[in-house]
Amino acid sequence: MIIIYSDRIVITGANGFIGSRVIKALLDYGFMNLRCFVRPYGDLTALNKVINRYKKKATIEIIVGDLLLQENCNDNCP
């Protein structure tokens, strides 16, 4: 592997159809430090279901922003 399970992983589009499934898969594989980048106007229902299931095992942050704005990228991405 090129990363370890405690490395921070940033997932863009985390509240989308695919994004919430990617997060679930990462958590199922044992990754414990996720930063979920979501759009300000997105629906967080599916993402919150995944987070609630794994919140005791992992650190999961939700960052609201727009990747088209440079300041959002500078402030929130490692």
C-alpha positions in Angstrom: 0.0 0.0 0.0 1.1 3.5 -0.6 -0.7 4.9 2.4 -1.3 3.7 5.9 -4.7 3.3 7.6 -4.2 6.4 9.7 -3.2 8.8 6.8 -5.8 11.5 6.1 -7.7 10.9 2.9 -9.7 13.8 1.3 -12.8 12.7 -0.7 -14.3 15.3 -3.0 -18.0 14.9 -3.9 -18.4 13.0 -0.7 -22.2 13.6 -0.5 -22.9 12.3 -4.0 -24.1 8.9 -5.0 -20.6 7.5 -5.6 -18.9 9.6 -2.9 -20.9 8.1 0.0 -20.1 4.6 -1.3 -16.4 5.4 -1.6 -16.4 6.6 2.0 -18.1 3.4 3.2 -15.6 1.3 1.3 -12.6 3.1 2.8 -14.1 2.7 6.2 -14.8 -1.0 5.6 -11.1 -1.4 4.5 -10.0 0.2 7.8 -9.0 3.7 6.9 -9.6 5.9 9.9 -9.0 9.5 9.0 -11.3 10.9 6.3 -12.0 14.4 5.3 -15.2 14.7 3.3 -15.4 17.7 1.0 -19.0 18.6 0.1 -20.8 21.3 -1.8 -22.6 24.0 0.2 -26.0 23.1 -1.3 -25.6 19.3 -1.3 -27.8 16.7 0.5 -25.9 15.0 3.3 -28.5 12.3 4.1 -26.5 9.3 2.6 -23.2 10.6 3.9 -24.6 11.1 7.5 -25.9 7.5 7.5 -22.4 6.2 6.7 -20.7 8.6 9.2 -23.1 7.6 12.0 -22.4 3.9 11.5 -18.6 4.4 11.8 -18.1 7.5 13.9 -16.8 5.5 16.9 -14.1 3.8 14.8 -12.8 6.7 12.7 -12.3 10.4 12.5 -14.6 11.8 9.8 -14.7 15.5 9.0 -17.2 17.2 6.8 -15.8 20.3 5.0 -18.3 22.4 3.1 -16.8 24.4 0.2 -16.5 24.8 -3.5 -13.5 23.4 -5.3 -13.8 26.2 -7.9 -12.8 28.7 -5.2 -9.1 28.8 -4.6 -9.5 29.8 -0.9 -11.6 26.8 -0.2 -9.0 24.5 -1.6 -6.1 26.2 0.3 -8.0 26.2 3.6 -9.3 22.7 3.6 -7.1 20.3 1.6 -3.9 18.9 3.1 
